[in-house]
Structures are given as C-alpha cells and as structure tokens.
Amino acid sequence: MCGIVGIAGTRDVAPVILEALKRLEYRGYDSAGIATLEAGKIDRRRAPGKLNKLGAVLQDRPLHGHTGIGHTRWATHGKPNETNAHPHATAQVAIVHNGIIENFRELRDELAAKGHVFESETDSEVAAHLVTDYMAQGLAPDAAAKKAVARLTGAYSIAMIFTGHDGLLVGARKGAPLAVGYGDTEAYLGSDAFALAPFTNRVSYLEDGDVVVIRGPEAAIFDAAGRPANREIKVTAAAVALVDKAGHSHFMAKEIHEQPEVVGHTLAHYLDPAGPTVRHLGVGLRETLAKASRLTICACGTSYYAGQVGKYWFEKLGRLAVEIDVASELRYRNPVYPKDGAALFISQSGETADTLAALREAREQGQTIIAIVNVPESSIAREADIVLPTYAGPEIGVASTKAFTCQLAALASFAIAAGVARGELSDIDEQRLCTSLLEAPRHIAAMLRGEGQARALGEEIAKARDVLYMGRGASFPLAMEGALKLKEISYIHAEGYAAGEMKHGPIALIDEAVPIIVIAPHDVHFEKTISNMQEVMARGGKVLLISDSDGIAKAGDVWASLEVPKTNAFVTPILYAIPVQLLAYYAAIAKGTDVDQPRNLAKSVTVE
Ligand code: M6R
C-alpha cells in the first residue's frame, strides 16, 4: 500500500527521499511523487508507474530544497496517473496520504462551495484543501493541520509541508502506520522503520489520533485530545542495507529458498531441542490457553489460511474450540465472544487494516489478544497482550511464502503448548510432536534441492486457463493457499476446495484442460482424498498429485506427481506448502508476469 517519507533536513532532500521510497517499493504501488520547499515555495514531481519513471523526471527537472515529502501510491480512488499521484498541493500546502478518507465527498462538496478547485479524483486531495481553508481563516500551519485531520474519518497517515515554512513537517496517524525518526540535525517521517533505517535507528511510532509537528530536528507529538504526548523512542533493528535478491531472479525465489533457515529460526525460538519441548511462549499464555473456552482466529489472505491450518491443530491437539474468520467479515458481523476467550490475530506485516480493526473489536469484547506477527514493531504487535513472533525476516515479494511457513511453525508450537496446558498431551506426546517439527527445515531443504520437477510442472500449469486444488483436513487450507498463490502471481484462475466438496458442484468444471492439484499426504484422510481424486479422473481430469512416496505408489496412474518427504501427519502442512509455492512461482515465470509486484496487489494492506 502507499508509502510515505518526509524529511525536515539540512541537505537537498529529493534524491534522499527517492532512495527511501525505494525501500517502500515492496509494499506495492502504481505511481509516485515528491514535493519539496525550494526557497520557501512548494514544487513537486510526479509520475505514474515505478520509481525509475519518477527518477527520470527528477533527472530532467531536479527538485531542490531541504524539506520534502515523498509517496508511493497504491490507487484506491482514481486511476494511477500523474494527476492522481501524490503529493497533492495547493499554493499553501502539499500532502501525502496513505489510507482512505471516508468522508471526502462531503468535505469536497463543502470546500468546492467555498471556491476550492480540485484537480484529481482522489480522496486525499481534500486534506490539502481543508488545511488550506483553515490557514485562510488565520490558523498557523500546524494548528490548521490539527483541525483538518480531526475532521477526517476513515484511516490515514499523512505528511505535510507548508509554503514559507522551511523545516516544518507535520504528520498525523489514524489507522495507518507512521513512524517519526530522530537524527542529529534532521527529523523524518516514514511508513515504517525500514524506510528510515538509512537515516536513523531512533524511531517512535505514532498512535491513533496523534499529530507530530517537526521543526528542524525537534519533534513534538500531540495525542487525539491535543495534549503533548510522549511516545517512546525505540532503537530499531531495521536493516540499513536494502534487502537484495542474493543471486535469485526474484525476491519470491529467494524467500522460498530461505525457508529451511527461517523456519528453523522460528522453531528455535519456540522449541527447546533438549527435550524436545515447547519453551515458555510468553507471560500468561499457558494460563490463557488452559482456561480459554474458545479461541477466535482472525487474519487475511495467506495469514488466514495459516490460521485455518491452526484450527485443525488446536482442535486436535488441545481440544480447544476454534472460531475463525477473515478479518473483513469478523469485524463487522458482531460475533459472539465468550467470557474467558482468547483471540489470535495472524499477520506478516502487522499492519493489515482489517486485522488491526478486528483486534481492537475483540479487545473491547474482553478477549485476551494474542498475535503472531513477523514485524515486531508493527501496530498489531504493539497492541497485543501476548506476541508470538515469526522470524521470517523482511518479506519483500508480494506473494507470501516464508512468512506463511513461519506462521505455521509458530502455530504448530503454540498448538502443542495448548495441548499440554489443557492436559490433552502427555510429555511423550509433546516430545514426539516437537521432534517431528524440528525435522521440518531439513525436509524443506531436501525438497528445494529437487525443485526441477516443480519447475517443469509449473511450466505445464502455466498453459491452463483454470486450475483446481483440493485437499482434506489441514490440506484443505493448503489447497486454498495454493490457489491464492497461483492466481496472485500468474493471473491464472484457480480455486481451492475441500476434496469432499468437489462432487457438490465444482466437479462440473472438470475436463481435460483443467489441471487438478491434489494435496494428499499419506495420512488418515488419504483413502478418502484418493477416492475424490478418482471421481475427478473418471471425468477426464488431469491430476497432479502431491504426496509422499507411499501415497504416490498407492494412488496409481496420475498425470503427474510431486513427492514430499515422509513425516508425521502433524507436520505435513509446513512441508506441502513448498511444492505449492514452487508450482505457482514457475507458472508465473513461464507466463512472464511481474512475480514480486503482481498487478493490482500491495504487500501491506493498510486500507479496508
Ligand atoms: O501482512 P498480512 O499477513 O496481514 O497480510 C495479509 C494478506 O494481505 C496477505 O497474506 C496476502 O494475501 C498475500 N499477498 C498473499 O500472498
């Protein structure tokens, strides 16, 4: 989603802002722009498309000035063209905005009636005009900014600069992240600490309703009620070096190949290999699990599918009732939360707007809030009672891969802990499950060494117009994850179904042109899944079976198969994620799509 950088500096800031925006590219965007104050006057450059286009514009017509703001825009209101690109400006103020201003129509009508003329189709431009209007009424820039943001509904993070006010930068946050960076002679605003890492590692995170007024290197923060607020300055671990592809052609490939290591790191955090047992997972967690009458799991996209796998684990190992929903539904359907309930929110970025809003709703309903997140300084991590981190490292590819398997590693450990805390698992059970889990990184590495077969099959899949995935038990969410992965990066239509559901409708789609990817570990569900597979094959379906050597031998003749190492049934979702990712990746490569930044998608979805 949109990325924001602001600098109140001591040098020409446009080139520096451009570099910082590159660090936000991973969030996904379709146009970009920068505005600076040159001799006290606002000047701006904007361009549709990627940052190299903006770079070319700046080379042609450089921007000077020590105070500036920059933006990568992920279009919500209006096409990704130059007019709709940020910064939006009037003669007095330039603003960049991430989020959605829900009451922009009313505000625009009100301002248009007063003579304001709008040039873009965006919701964001209204913020620039509102500030301008208050300044015209005699308010100082910071006071006008505070008054204006108080009237905005929806979600936003905003940065602003003002004509004639060199060194002044105002930021505001409600529902979308914004960090303040502190340098020796400069101060910064950024969507995340990663954007600010080349400038400073001293960062504070604004809270909802906060406004920050930066003058030179000084920053004063005010809360929603306008009172001066102290926000802790944290020393962040965000890496200065731009994460590179380490010799891979895409971040996605690199991230797929990092999985043995990062799943290993995540497991090392949760499991004590000496037992092996699950380590202490966080203050109060075991007590919460022991007494929880129900666990509500909530997330979006791939993180939601991780949660779906978790549901199978919690119910089986902990006999813990689980309710699960996608965040955009859960937050609006007025769910019934139990007394003594716990709610688990799963998010790679920790900033997904719907997940964060659902978390707040669950807190209001008295739930203990647990979060599995990959970004430790994210909003979701900061607002949870108990944080279960994943150690995937920065995930840059829009398609989530290593974050997913690390989420599964954390969930599996957490589910074992639930089983122990609730008296459902003995010490021996715990050791057995932990032993199997600890073998996962080795198995993943073995599969990645033999990825050639997945490449060839991915190239075949690329020829299809539609692809179906099916699985039973914990393989059902993997089927949905496989379909999501394929559609988001290869743009091939794909759906994931519970294997037993095929005959209730989807089987009508089967013909020789539709590959069916059957995820069938050799477990208690195997025979039933294979029966469903036979039903599909009897109708001409072209089956690609993913199973272990026993499963493949038993299943008989299929169009193609991919072998996964034999393991305890409990661990299979972590291993079976790998061929599913590889198939999608190589299908996308064969189709020549933009694998790391697929069309229309954003990495961090900070709008509803
Ligand atoms: O950062 P989050 O885990 O909260 O993000 C949730 C989804 O937006 C994300 O998983 C999305 O579905 C990915 N593009 C999937 O590959």
Boltz pocket constraint, residues with backbone or C-beta under 6 A from the ligand:
constraints:
  - pocket:
      binder: B
      contacts: [[A, 300], [A, 301], [A, 302], [A, 303], [A, 304], [A, 346], [A, 347], [A, 348], [A, 349], [A, 350], [A, 351], [A, 352], [A, 355], [A, 398], [A, 399], [A, 400], [A, 401], [A, 485], [A, 488], [A, 601], [A, 602], [A, 603], [A, 604], [A, 605]]
      max_distance: 6.0
